[in-house]
Amino acid sequence: MGDTSEYKALRQRLNCSSFKWFLDNVAYEMAEKYPLPPANLVWGEMRNDQHHDICADTLGNGFGGT
């Protein structure tokens, strides 16, 4: 990551608020409006031993799109 002392000094000089302050006062509805997706229950791949030429694909869709 490297030396962050210059950034810390700048934040002190500018009297910046903490990220917690930002979450509490500006983006206080963030978790309510944009909740984290549920944890994955399983990981891995799907296989069909009888049909090797068939592929399961999400077609580029992300979470909740399939």
N, CA, C, O and CB atoms as a CASP TS submission, in Angstrom:
PFRMAT TS
TARGET T0000
AUTHOR 0000-0000-0000
METHOD Language model
MODEL 1
PARENT N/A
ATOM      1  N   MET     1       0.826  -1.176   0.000  1.00  0.00           N
ATOM      2  CA  MET     1       0.000   0.000   0.000  1.00  0.00           C
ATOM      3  C   MET     1       0.875   1.246   0.000  1.00  0.00           C
ATOM      4  O   MET     1       0.577   2.210  -0.706  1.00  0.00           O
ATOM      5  CB  MET     1      -0.942  -0.006   1.200  1.00  0.00           C
ATOM      6  N   GLY     2       1.908   1.239   0.751  1.00  0.00           N
ATOM      7  CA  GLY     2       2.803   2.388   0.758  1.00  0.00           C
ATOM      8  C   GLY     2       2.537   3.358   1.894  1.00  0.00           C
ATOM      9  O   GLY     2       1.684   3.132   2.753  1.00  0.00           O
ATOM     10  N   ASP     3       3.287   4.434   1.870  1.00  0.00           N
ATOM     11  CA  ASP     3       3.212   5.453   2.915  1.00  0.00           C
ATOM     12  C   ASP     3       1.976   6.334   2.714  1.00  0.00           C
ATOM     13  O   ASP     3       1.801   6.938   1.656  1.00  0.00           O
ATOM     14  CB  ASP     3       4.493   6.317   2.921  1.00  0.00           C
ATOM     15  N   THR     4       1.138   6.400   3.721  1.00  0.00           N
ATOM     16  CA  THR     4      -0.095   7.196   3.635  1.00  0.00           C
ATOM     17  C   THR     4      -0.042   8.433   4.540  1.00  0.00           C
ATOM     18  O   THR     4      -1.063   9.085   4.758  1.00  0.00           O
ATOM     19  CB  THR     4      -1.304   6.332   4.010  1.00  0.00           C
ATOM     20  N   SER     5       1.126   8.750   5.056  1.00  0.00           N
ATOM     21  CA  SER     5       1.226   9.866   6.008  1.00  0.00           C
ATOM     22  C   SER     5       0.832  11.207   5.374  1.00  0.00           C
ATOM     23  O   SER     5       0.256  12.059   6.051  1.00  0.00           O
ATOM     24  CB  SER     5       2.653   9.955   6.558  1.00  0.00           C
ATOM     25  N   GLU     6       1.135  11.405   4.084  1.00  0.00           N
ATOM     26  CA  GLU     6       0.737  12.660   3.423  1.00  0.00           C
ATOM     27  C   GLU     6      -0.780  12.791   3.363  1.00  0.00           C
ATOM     28  O   GLU     6      -1.328  13.871   3.583  1.00  0.00           O
ATOM     29  CB  GLU     6       1.325  12.732   2.001  1.00  0.00           C
ATOM     30  N   TYR     7      -1.447  11.695   3.067  1.00  0.00           N
ATOM     31  CA  TYR     7      -2.912  11.721   2.993  1.00  0.00           C
ATOM     32  C   TYR     7      -3.528  11.959   4.369  1.00  0.00           C
ATOM     33  O   TYR     7      -4.518  12.678   4.498  1.00  0.00           O
ATOM     34  CB  TYR     7      -3.443  10.407   2.401  1.00  0.00           C
ATOM     35  N   LYS     8      -2.936  11.351   5.392  1.00  0.00           N
ATOM     36  CA  LYS     8      -3.437  11.570   6.756  1.00  0.00           C
ATOM     37  C   LYS     8      -3.266  13.035   7.158  1.00  0.00           C
ATOM     38  O   LYS     8      -4.161  13.632   7.757  1.00  0.00           O
ATOM     39  CB  LYS     8      -2.702  10.650   7.763  1.00  0.00           C
ATOM     40  N   ALA     9      -2.118  13.604   6.824  1.00  0.00           N
ATOM     41  CA  ALA     9      -1.862  15.012   7.153  1.00  0.00           C
ATOM     42  C   ALA     9      -2.840  15.918   6.407  1.00  0.00           C
ATOM     43  O   ALA     9      -3.343  16.886   6.977  1.00  0.00           O
ATOM     44  CB  ALA     9      -0.402  15.399   6.807  1.00  0.00           C
ATOM     45  N   LEU    10      -3.112  15.613   5.146  1.00  0.00           N
ATOM     46  CA  LEU    10      -4.068  16.400   4.366  1.00  0.00           C
ATOM     47  C   LEU    10      -5.458  16.330   4.990  1.00  0.00           C
ATOM     48  O   LEU    10      -6.138  17.350   5.100  1.00  0.00           O
ATOM     49  CB  LEU    10      -4.114  15.905   2.909  1.00  0.00           C
ATOM     50  N   ARG    11      -5.881  15.146   5.395  1.00  0.00           N
ATOM     51  CA  ARG    11      -7.203  14.999   6.029  1.00  0.00           C
ATOM     52  C   ARG    11      -7.276  15.810   7.317  1.00  0.00           C
ATOM     53  O   ARG    11      -8.305  16.418   7.613  1.00  0.00           O
ATOM     54  CB  ARG    11      -7.504  13.511   6.324  1.00  0.00           C
ATOM     55  N   GLN    12      -6.190  15.822   8.081  1.00  0.00           N
ATOM     56  CA  GLN    12      -6.170  16.614   9.318  1.00  0.00           C
ATOM     57  C   GLN    12      -6.215  18.110   9.000  1.00  0.00           C
ATOM     58  O   GLN    12      -6.951  18.862   9.639  1.00  0.00           O
ATOM     59  CB  GLN    12      -4.909  16.285  10.154  1.00  0.00           C
ATOM     60  N   ARG    13      -5.423  18.537   8.008  1.00  0.00           N
ATOM     61  CA  ARG    13      -5.392  19.957   7.622  1.00  0.00           C
ATOM     62  C   ARG    13      -6.749  20.440   7.141  1.00  0.00           C
ATOM     63  O   ARG    13      -7.153  21.564   7.442  1.00  0.00           O
ATOM     64  CB  ARG    13      -4.352  20.187   6.530  1.00  0.00           C
ATOM     65  N   LEU    14      -7.456  19.599   6.394  1.00  0.00           N
ATOM     66  CA  LEU    14      -8.760  19.980   5.851  1.00  0.00           C
ATOM     67  C   LEU    14      -9.908  19.701   6.818  1.00  0.00           C
ATOM     68  O   LEU    14     -11.068  19.983   6.518  1.00  0.00           O
ATOM     69  CB  LEU    14      -9.006  19.250   4.553  1.00  0.00           C
ATOM     70  N   ASN    15      -9.573  19.146   7.974  1.00  0.00           N
ATOM     71  CA  ASN    15     -10.570  18.811   8.992  1.00  0.00           C
ATOM     72  C   ASN    15     -11.661  17.889   8.425  1.00  0.00           C
ATOM     73  O   ASN    15     -12.854  18.112   8.630  1.00  0.00           O
ATOM     74  CB  ASN    15     -11.204  20.096   9.556  1.00  0.00           C
ATOM     75  N   CYS    16     -11.221  16.857   7.712  1.00  0.00           N
ATOM     76  CA  CYS    16     -12.157  15.920   7.080  1.00  0.00           C
ATOM     77  C   CYS    16     -12.857  15.048   8.115  1.00  0.00           C
ATOM     78  O   CYS    16     -12.291  14.709   9.154  1.00  0.00           O
ATOM     79  CB  CYS    16     -11.423  15.037   6.068  1.00  0.00           C
ATOM     80  N   SER    17     -14.081  14.700   7.812  1.00  0.00           N
ATOM     81  CA  SER    17     -14.840  13.777   8.656  1.00  0.00           C
ATOM     82  C   SER    17     -14.466  12.343   8.303  1.00  0.00           C
ATOM     83  O   SER    17     -13.900  12.075   7.244  1.00  0.00           O
ATOM     84  CB  SER    17     -16.368  13.999   8.491  1.00  0.00           C
ATOM     85  N   SER    18     -14.789  11.443   9.199  1.00  0.00           N
ATOM     86  CA  SER    18     -14.479  10.032   8.974  1.00  0.00           C
ATOM     87  C   SER    18     -15.483   9.400   8.012  1.00  0.00           C
ATOM     88  O   SER    18     -16.547   9.960   7.745  1.00  0.00           O
ATOM     89  CB  SER    18     -14.467   9.267  10.306  1.00  0.00           C
ATOM     90  N   PHE    19     -15.131   8.241   7.507  1.00  0.00           N
ATOM     91  CA  PHE    19     -16.043   7.514   6.633  1.00  0.00           C
ATOM     92  C   PHE    19     -17.285   7.094   7.415  1.00  0.00           C
ATOM     93  O   PHE    19     -18.385   7.068   6.863  1.00  0.00           O
ATOM     94  CB  PHE    19     -15.345   6.281   6.017  1.00  0.00           C
ATOM     95  N   LYS    20     -17.116   6.767   8.695  1.00  0.00           N
ATOM     96  CA  LYS    20     -18.266   6.424   9.545  1.00  0.00           C
ATOM     97  C   LYS    20     -19.226   7.608   9.617  1.00  0.00           C
ATOM     98  O   LYS    20     -20.441   7.423   9.548  1.00  0.00           O
ATOM     99  CB  LYS    20     -17.799   6.017  10.974  1.00  0.00           C
ATOM    100  N   TRP    21     -18.693   8.822   9.755  1.00  0.00           N
ATOM    101  CA  TRP    21     -19.545  10.018   9.772  1.00  0.00           C
ATOM    102  C   TRP    21     -20.330  10.110   8.464  1.00  0.00           C
ATOM    103  O   TRP    21     -21.526  10.397   8.478  1.00  0.00           O
ATOM    104  CB  TRP    21     -18.692  11.306   9.988  1.00  0.00           C
ATOM    105  N   PHE    22     -19.664   9.868   7.341  1.00  0.00           N
ATOM    106  CA  PHE    22     -20.326   9.902   6.038  1.00  0.00           C
ATOM    107  C   PHE    22     -21.472   8.899   5.992  1.00  0.00           C
ATOM    108  O   PHE    22     -22.576   9.229   5.557  1.00  0.00           O
ATOM    109  CB  PHE    22     -19.318   9.610   4.914  1.00  0.00           C
ATOM    110  N   LEU    23     -21.210   7.674   6.440  1.00  0.00           N
ATOM    111  CA  LEU    23     -22.260   6.650   6.423  1.00  0.00           C
ATOM    112  C   LEU    23     -23.414   7.014   7.353  1.00  0.00           C
ATOM    113  O   LEU    23     -24.576   6.800   7.010  1.00  0.00           O
ATOM    114  CB  LEU    23     -21.681   5.292   6.822  1.00  0.00           C
ATOM    115  N   ASP    24     -23.104   7.555   8.511  1.00  0.00           N
ATOM    116  CA  ASP    24     -24.142   7.894   9.491  1.00  0.00           C
ATOM    117  C   ASP    24     -24.960   9.131   9.103  1.00  0.00           C
ATOM    118  O   ASP    24     -26.142   9.208   9.437  1.00  0.00           O
ATOM    119  CB  ASP    24     -23.508   8.120  10.843  1.00  0.00           C
ATOM    120  N   ASN    25     -24.357  10.096   8.409  1.00  0.00           N
ATOM    121  CA  ASN    25     -25.014  11.374   8.156  1.00  0.00           C
ATOM    122  C   ASN    25     -25.403  11.650   6.707  1.00  0.00           C
ATOM    123  O   ASN    25     -26.319  12.432   6.452  1.00  0.00           O
ATOM    124  CB  ASN    25     -24.141  12.447   8.612  1.00  0.00           C
ATOM    125  N   VAL    26     -24.732  11.031   5.778  1.00  0.00           N
ATOM    126  CA  VAL    26     -25.007  11.288   4.365  1.00  0.00           C
ATOM    127  C   VAL    26     -25.673  10.080   3.718  1.00  0.00           C
ATOM    128  O   VAL    26     -26.709  10.205   3.065  1.00  0.00           O
ATOM    129  CB  VAL    26     -23.712  11.644   3.620  1.00  0.00           C
ATOM    130  N   ALA    27     -25.076   8.927   3.901  1.00  0.00           N
ATOM    131  CA  ALA    27     -25.576   7.716   3.239  1.00  0.00           C
ATOM    132  C   ALA    27     -26.245   6.785   4.254  1.00  0.00           C
ATOM    133  O   ALA    27     -26.062   5.569   4.207  1.00  0.00           O
ATOM    134  CB  ALA    27     -24.423   6.978   2.515  1.00  0.00           C
ATOM    135  N   TYR    28     -27.014   7.364   5.162  1.00  0.00           N
ATOM    136  CA  TYR    28     -27.607   6.579   6.243  1.00  0.00           C
ATOM    137  C   TYR    28     -28.608   5.540   5.760  1.00  0.00           C
ATOM    138  O   TYR    28     -28.866   4.572   6.476  1.00  0.00           O
ATOM    139  CB  TYR    28     -28.278   7.492   7.216  1.00  0.00           C
ATOM    140  N   GLU    29     -29.178   5.704   4.575  1.00  0.00           N
ATOM    141  CA  GLU    29     -30.138   4.726   4.054  1.00  0.00           C
ATOM    142  C   GLU    29     -29.481   3.692   3.142  1.00  0.00           C
ATOM    143  O   GLU    29     -30.173   2.873   2.537  1.00  0.00           O
ATOM    144  CB  GLU    29     -31.245   5.438   3.298  1.00  0.00           C
ATOM    145  N   MET    30     -28.186   3.723   3.042  1.00  0.00           N
ATOM    146  CA  MET    30     -27.469   2.858   2.109  1.00  0.00           C
ATOM    147  C   MET    30     -27.788   1.376   2.327  1.00  0.00           C
ATOM    148  O   MET    30     -28.148   0.687   1.373  1.00  0.00           O
ATOM    149  CB  MET    30     -25.974   3.086   2.240  1.00  0.00           C
ATOM    150  N   ALA    31     -27.669   0.881   3.532  1.00  0.00           N
ATOM    151  CA  ALA    31     -27.918  -0.541   3.798  1.00  0.00           C
ATOM    152  C   ALA    31     -29.380  -0.902   3.571  1.00  0.00           C
ATOM    153  O   ALA    31     -29.691  -2.025   3.176  1.00  0.00           O
ATOM    154  CB  ALA    31     -27.512  -0.894   5.230  1.00  0.00           C
ATOM    155  N   GLU    32     -30.267   0.039   3.818  1.00  0.00           N
ATOM    156  CA  GLU    32     -31.699  -0.194   3.631  1.00  0.00           C
ATOM    157  C   GLU    32     -32.055  -0.281   2.141  1.00  0.00           C
ATOM    158  O   GLU    32     -32.801  -1.166   1.720  1.00  0.00           O
ATOM    159  CB  GLU    32     -32.511   0.923   4.305  1.00  0.00           C
ATOM    160  N   LYS    33     -31.515   0.645   1.362  1.00  0.00           N
ATOM    161  CA  LYS    33     -31.849   0.699  -0.067  1.00  0.00           C
ATOM    162  C   LYS    33     -31.023  -0.257  -0.911  1.00  0.00           C
ATOM    163  O   LYS    33     -31.485  -0.718  -1.955  1.00  0.00           O
ATOM    164  CB  LYS    33     -31.663   2.098  -0.581  1.00  0.00           C
ATOM    165  N   TYR    34     -29.815  -0.558  -0.475  1.00  0.00           N
ATOM    166  CA  TYR    34     -28.919  -1.436  -1.226  1.00  0.00           C
ATOM    167  C   TYR    34     -28.376  -2.529  -0.308  1.00  0.00           C
ATOM    168  O   TYR    34     -27.186  -2.532   0.009  1.00  0.00           O
ATOM    169  CB  TYR    34     -27.756  -0.628  -1.857  1.00  0.00           C
ATOM    170  N   PRO    35     -29.226  -3.450   0.118  1.00  0.00           N
ATOM    171  CA  PRO    35     -28.753  -4.491   1.037  1.00  0.00           C
ATOM    172  C   PRO    35     -27.754  -5.420   0.344  1.00  0.00           C
ATOM    173  O   PRO    35     -27.770  -5.576  -0.877  1.00  0.00           O
ATOM    174  CB  PRO    35     -29.942  -5.307   1.583  1.00  0.00           C
ATOM    175  N   LEU    36     -26.903  -6.018   1.135  1.00  0.00           N
ATOM    176  CA  LEU    36     -25.958  -6.984   0.596  1.00  0.00           C
ATOM    177  C   LEU    36     -26.721  -8.210   0.113  1.00  0.00           C
ATOM    178  O   LEU    36     -27.712  -8.598   0.731  1.00  0.00           O
ATOM    179  CB  LEU    36     -24.895  -7.377   1.656  1.00  0.00           C
ATOM    180  N   PRO    37     -26.278  -8.826  -0.977  1.00  0.00           N
ATOM    181  CA  PRO    37     -26.949 -10.044  -1.433  1.00  0.00           C
ATOM    182  C   PRO    37     -26.700 -11.171  -0.435  1.00  0.00           C
ATOM    183  O   PRO    37     -25.709 -11.143   0.294  1.00  0.00           O
ATOM    184  CB  PRO    37     -26.456 -10.451  -2.849  1.00  0.00           C
ATOM    185  N   PRO    38     -27.587 -12.159  -0.398  1.00  0.00           N
ATOM    186  CA  PRO    38     -27.376 -13.270   0.528  1.00  0.00           C
ATOM    187  C   PRO    38     -26.111 -14.039   0.169  1.00  0.00           C
ATOM    188  O   PRO    38     -25.677 -14.039  -0.983  1.00  0.00           O
ATOM    189  CB  PRO    38     -28.589 -14.212   0.525  1.00  0.00           C
ATOM    190  N   ALA    39     -25.536 -14.685   1.152  1.00  0.00           N
ATOM    191  CA  ALA    39     -24.322 -15.472   0.930  1.00  0.00           C
ATOM    192  C   ALA    39     -24.626 -16.664   0.026  1.00  0.00           C
ATOM    193  O   ALA    39     -25.720 -17.226   0.068  1.00  0.00           O
ATOM    194  CB  ALA    39     -23.728 -15.953   2.275  1.00  0.00           C
ATOM    195  N   ASN    40     -23.648 -17.037  -0.786  1.00  0.00           N
ATOM    196  CA  ASN    40     -23.808 -18.214  -1.633  1.00  0.00           C
ATOM    197  C   ASN    40     -23.914 -19.461  -0.769  1.00  0.00           C
ATOM    198  O   ASN    40     -23.192 -19.610   0.217  1.00  0.00           O
ATOM    199  CB  ASN    40     -22.634 -18.341  -2.625  1.00  0.00           C
ATOM    200  N   LEU    41     -24.818 -20.353  -1.147  1.00  0.00           N
ATOM    201  CA  LEU    41     -24.981 -21.596  -0.399  1.00  0.00           C
ATOM    202  C   LEU    41     -24.031 -22.676  -0.897  1.00  0.00           C
ATOM    203  O   LEU    41     -23.580 -23.514  -0.118  1.00  0.00           O
ATOM    204  CB  LEU    41     -26.419 -22.085  -0.495  1.00  0.00           C
ATOM    205  N   VAL    42     -23.729 -22.660  -2.178  1.00  0.00           N
ATOM    206  CA  VAL    42     -22.836 -23.669  -2.756  1.00  0.00           C
ATOM    207  C   VAL    42     -21.899 -23.007  -3.768  1.00  0.00           C
ATOM    208  O   VAL    42     -22.186 -21.931  -4.292  1.00  0.00           O
ATOM    209  CB  VAL    42     -23.652 -24.812  -3.433  1.00  0.00           C
ATOM    210  N   TRP    43     -20.787 -23.668  -4.025  1.00  0.00           N
ATOM    211  CA  TRP    43     -19.826 -23.237  -5.035  1.00  0.00           C
ATOM    212  C   TRP    43     -19.502 -24.433  -5.907  1.00  0.00           C
ATOM    213  O   TRP    43     -19.586 -25.572  -5.448  1.00  0.00           O
ATOM    214  CB  TRP    43     -18.533 -22.643  -4.386  1.00  0.00           C
ATOM    215  N   GLY    44     -19.139 -24.199  -7.132  1.00  0.00           N
ATOM    216  CA  GLY    44     -18.685 -25.290  -7.976  1.00  0.00           C
ATOM    217  C   GLY    44     -19.245 -25.194  -9.372  1.00  0.00           C
ATOM    218  O   GLY    44     -19.583 -24.111  -9.851  1.00  0.00           O
ATOM    219  N   GLU    45     -19.341 -26.341 -10.021  1.00  0.00           N
ATOM    220  CA  GLU    45     -19.841 -26.388 -11.383  1.00  0.00           C
ATOM    221  C   GLU    45     -20.920 -27.448 -11.499  1.00  0.00           C
ATOM    222  O   GLU    45     -21.003 -28.367 -10.684  1.00  0.00           O
ATOM    223  CB  GLU    45     -18.705 -26.664 -12.372  1.00  0.00           C
ATOM    224  N   MET    46     -21.746 -27.303 -12.527  1.00  0.00           N
ATOM    225  CA  MET    46     -22.781 -28.302 -12.798  1.00  0.00           C
ATOM    226  C   MET    46     -22.311 -29.155 -13.964  1.00  0.00           C
ATOM    227  O   MET    46     -21.745 -28.644 -14.931  1.00  0.00           O
ATOM    228  CB  MET    46     -24.167 -27.632 -13.109  1.00  0.00           C
ATOM    229  N   ARG    47     -22.546 -30.451 -13.868  1.00  0.00           N
ATOM    230  CA  ARG    47     -22.200 -31.353 -14.961  1.00  0.00           C
ATOM    231  C   ARG    47     -23.354 -32.309 -15.204  1.00  0.00           C
ATOM    232  O   ARG    47     -24.058 -32.710 -14.277  1.00  0.00           O
ATOM    233  CB  ARG    47     -20.899 -32.132 -14.650  1.00  0.00           C
ATOM    234  N   ASN    48     -23.533 -32.665 -16.464  1.00  0.00           N
ATOM    235  CA  ASN    48     -24.506 -33.679 -16.840  1.00  0.00           C
ATOM    236  C   ASN    48     -23.724 -34.800 -17.501  1.00  0.00           C
ATOM    237  O   ASN    48     -23.215 -34.634 -18.610  1.00  0.00           O
ATOM    238  CB  ASN    48     -25.627 -33.101 -17.795  1.00  0.00           C
ATOM    239  N   ASP    49     -23.624 -35.929 -16.838  1.00  0.00           N
ATOM    240  CA  ASP    49     -22.822 -37.041 -17.341  1.00  0.00           C
ATOM    241  C   ASP    49     -23.383 -37.641 -18.622  1.00  0.00           C
ATOM    242  O   ASP    49     -22.652 -38.307 -19.356  1.00  0.00           O
ATOM    243  CB  ASP    49     -22.718 -38.113 -16.291  1.00  0.00           C
ATOM    244  N   GLN    50     -24.658 -37.421 -18.908  1.00  0.00           N
ATOM    245  CA  GLN    50     -25.266 -38.010 -20.098  1.00  0.00           C
ATOM    246  C   GLN    50     -25.208 -37.078 -21.306  1.00  0.00           C
ATOM    247  O   GLN    50     -25.252 -37.550 -22.442  1.00  0.00           O
ATOM    248  CB  GLN    50     -26.702 -38.381 -19.812  1.00  0.00           C
ATOM    249  N   HIS    51     -25.111 -35.778 -21.088  1.00  0.00           N
ATOM    250  CA  HIS    51     -25.117 -34.814 -22.195  1.00  0.00           C
ATOM    251  C   HIS    51     -23.917 -33.881 -22.052  1.00  0.00           C
ATOM    252  O   HIS    51     -24.029 -32.805 -21.465  1.00  0.00           O
ATOM    253  CB  HIS    51     -26.451 -33.996 -22.224  1.00  0.00           C
ATOM    254  N   HIS    52     -22.777 -34.294 -22.586  1.00  0.00           N
ATOM    255  CA  HIS    52     -21.546 -33.507 -22.447  1.00  0.00           C
ATOM    256  C   HIS    52     -21.541 -32.259 -23.325  1.00  0.00           C
ATOM    257  O   HIS    52     -20.735 -31.356 -23.101  1.00  0.00           O
ATOM    258  CB  HIS    52     -20.346 -34.365 -22.787  1.00  0.00           C
ATOM    259  N   ASP    53     -22.424 -32.192 -24.317  1.00  0.00           N
ATOM    260  CA  ASP    53     -22.423 -31.065 -25.246  1.00  0.00           C
ATOM    261  C   ASP    53     -23.355 -29.929 -24.817  1.00  0.00           C
ATOM    262  O   ASP    53     -23.495 -28.946 -25.545  1.00  0.00           O
ATOM    263  CB  ASP    53     -22.815 -31.543 -26.619  1.00  0.00           C
ATOM    264  N   ILE    54     -23.992 -30.045 -23.656  1.00  0.00           N
ATOM    265  CA  ILE    54     -24.909 -29.017 -23.160  1.00  0.00           C
ATOM    266  C   ILE    54     -24.174 -28.159 -22.128  1.00  0.00           C
ATOM    267  O   ILE    54     -23.460 -28.670 -21.266  1.00  0.00           O
ATOM    268  CB  ILE    54     -26.197 -29.661 -22.537  1.00  0.00           C
ATOM    269  N   CYS    55     -24.365 -26.848 -22.239  1.00  0.00           N
ATOM    270  CA  CYS    55     -23.682 -25.913 -21.351  1.00  0.00           C
ATOM    271  C   CYS    55     -24.714 -25.081 -20.583  1.00  0.00           C
ATOM    272  O   CYS    55     -25.666 -24.574 -21.176  1.00  0.00           O
ATOM    273  CB  CYS    55     -22.724 -24.992 -22.155  1.00  0.00           C
ATOM    274  N   ALA    56     -24.530 -24.941 -19.281  1.00  0.00           N
ATOM    275  CA  ALA    56     -25.370 -24.055 -18.466  1.00  0.00           C
ATOM    276  C   ALA    56     -24.648 -22.712 -18.377  1.00  0.00           C
ATOM    277  O   ALA    56     -23.478 -22.658 -18.000  1.00  0.00           O
ATOM    278  CB  ALA    56     -25.645 -24.663 -17.021  1.00  0.00           C
ATOM    279  N   ASP    57     -25.337 -21.638 -18.719  1.00  0.00           N
ATOM    280  CA  ASP    57     -24.705 -20.325 -18.768  1.00  0.00           C
ATOM    281  C   ASP    57     -25.652 -19.282 -18.179  1.00  0.00           C
ATOM    282  O   ASP    57     -26.870 -19.406 -18.304  1.00  0.00           O
ATOM    283  CB  ASP    57     -24.313 -19.953 -20.222  1.00  0.00           C
ATOM    284  N   THR    58     -25.093 -18.259 -17.539  1.00  0.00           N
ATOM    285  CA  THR    58     -25.917 -17.175 -16.994  1.00  0.00           C
ATOM    286  C   THR    58     -26.245 -16.139 -18.055  1.00  0.00           C
ATOM    287  O   THR    58     -27.015 -15.212 -17.802  1.00  0.00           O
ATOM    288  CB  THR    58     -25.209 -16.505 -15.821  1.00  0.00           C
ATOM    289  N   LEU    59     -25.672 -16.287 -19.235  1.00  0.00           N
ATOM    290  CA  LEU    59     -25.865 -15.333 -20.334  1.00  0.00           C
ATOM    291  C   LEU    59     -25.472 -13.916 -19.920  1.00  0.00           C
ATOM    292  O   LEU    59     -26.063 -12.933 -20.368  1.00  0.00           O
ATOM    293  CB  LEU    59     -27.325 -15.353 -20.804  1.00  0.00           C
ATOM    294  N   GLY    60     -24.469 -13.835 -19.061  1.00  0.00           N
ATOM    295  CA  GLY    60     -23.962 -12.535 -18.636  1.00  0.00           C
ATOM    296  C   GLY    60     -24.735 -11.894 -17.506  1.00  0.00           C
ATOM    297  O   GLY    60     -24.382 -10.797 -17.073  1.00  0.00           O
ATOM    298  N   ASN    61     -25.777 -12.540 -17.015  1.00  0.00           N
ATOM    299  CA  ASN    61     -26.563 -11.972 -15.919  1.00  0.00           C
ATOM    300  C   ASN    61     -25.838 -12.169 -14.600  1.00  0.00           C
ATOM    301  O   ASN    61     -25.187 -13.191 -14.381  1.00  0.00           O
ATOM    302  CB  ASN    61     -27.964 -12.609 -15.859  1.00  0.00           C
ATOM    303  N   GLY    62     -25.957 -11.194 -13.736  1.00  0.00           N
ATOM    304  CA  GLY    62     -25.337 -11.275 -12.430  1.00  0.00           C
ATOM    305  C   GLY    62     -26.312 -11.792 -11.395  1.00  0.00           C
ATOM    306  O   GLY    62     -27.201 -12.587 -11.702  1.00  0.00           O
ATOM    307  N   PHE    63     -26.139 -11.335 -10.172  1.00  0.00           N
ATOM    308  CA  PHE    63     -26.957 -11.753  -9.041  1.00  0.00           C
ATOM    309  C   PHE    63     -28.438 -11.535  -9.328  1.00  0.00           C
ATOM    310  O   PHE    63     -28.845 -10.437  -9.707  1.00  0.00           O
ATOM    311  CB  PHE    63     -26.547 -10.995  -7.778  1.00  0.00           C
ATOM    312  N   GLY    64     -29.236 -12.571  -9.151  1.00  0.00           N
ATOM    313  CA  GLY    64     -30.683 -12.465  -9.289  1.00  0.00           C
ATOM    314  C   GLY    64     -31.180 -12.384 -10.716  1.00  0.00           C
ATOM    315  O   GLY    64     -32.380 -12.224 -10.935  1.00  0.00           O
ATOM    316  N   GLY    65     -30.292 -12.489 -11.694  1.00  0.00           N
ATOM    317  CA  GLY    65     -30.709 -12.331 -13.076  1.00  0.00           C
ATOM    318  C   GLY    65     -30.942 -13.625 -13.821  1.00  0.00           C
ATOM    319  O   GLY    65     -31.252 -13.604 -15.012  1.00  0.00           O
ATOM    320  N   THR    66     -30.798 -14.754 -13.144  1.00  0.00           N
ATOM    321  CA  THR    66     -30.962 -16.028 -13.853  1.00  0.00           C
ATOM    322  C   THR    66     -32.119 -16.803 -13.290  1.00  0.00           C
ATOM    323  O   THR    66     -32.412 -17.902 -13.759  1.00  0.00           O
ATOM    324  CB  THR    66     -29.691 -16.865 -13.775  1.00  0.00           C
TER
END
